[in-house]
Amino acid sequence: MKVAFLLVAVLAACNAFPIEEPEQDMSIFFEHVDPNARIVGGTQAARGAHPHMVSITNGATMRHLVCGGSVISRRTVLTAAHCIVPIRVGNNVHPNARATVGSNRWDSGGQRYSFQRFVMHPNYNANIIKNDIGVLHTSANIVWNNFVSAIVINYEWIGDRMNSRVAGWGRTRAGGAVSANLLQLDTQTIDGNRCVRDVAAVAASVNIIAPAVDPSIELCTFHSRNHGNCH
């Protein structure tokens, strides 16, 4: 089975151009989605099945999960821009923020690294969820082992209905609790044209005008807790 990790979709979205239509809050689209269509649940991943996975946490005494990410080099973690916002302090990363690698649990085990700096897409827009991508640079080189390695980046276009595997510390069911153990789930991709149709259908059902979606540059993805589009 050809596996297209969610990283590929998120990275490809980095090349998306900001739309020039009036910007609107797109959260209404997610509130009217069939919960059964969301990417939730899955099964516990075997240790070492996703050596690129990073849990991003914050907190001095009581740590909490912020987001997931992917190791793409010895000093670089790819994640969503909205995941950087809560650990950003001006132009710096919060001193208590950490990247944990090599563990299937976000709250224990593995190796932790502090962050030196971050880079967010300059055109990131939280209201319309555009250009939601960024990288975090660790303060030291991440040590490779059997459970820690970088994911290979693929710049090729991913078409419709491609078998894909997503992994993360997401919800076990719609509206349910967040898993402490790394989960994985097999699903399929959605192409741009189907994304346009789905957005238009939701827009009509809730009687609002949806922002323009260009199938040549848009991607429909879920990348962390409560964030995603076109499902």
Secondary structure, DSSP 8 states (H G I E B T S, - for coil): -----HHHHHHHGGG-----S-----HHHHHTS-GGGS----EE--TTS-TTEEEEEE-SSS-EEEEEEEEEETTEEEE-HHHHGGGEETTEE-TT-EEEES-SBSSSSSEEEEEEEEEE-TT-BTTTTBS--EEEEESS----BTTB-------S---TT-EEEEEES-BSSTT--B-SB-EEEEEE---HHHHHHHHHHHHHHHT-------TTT----EEETTEE---
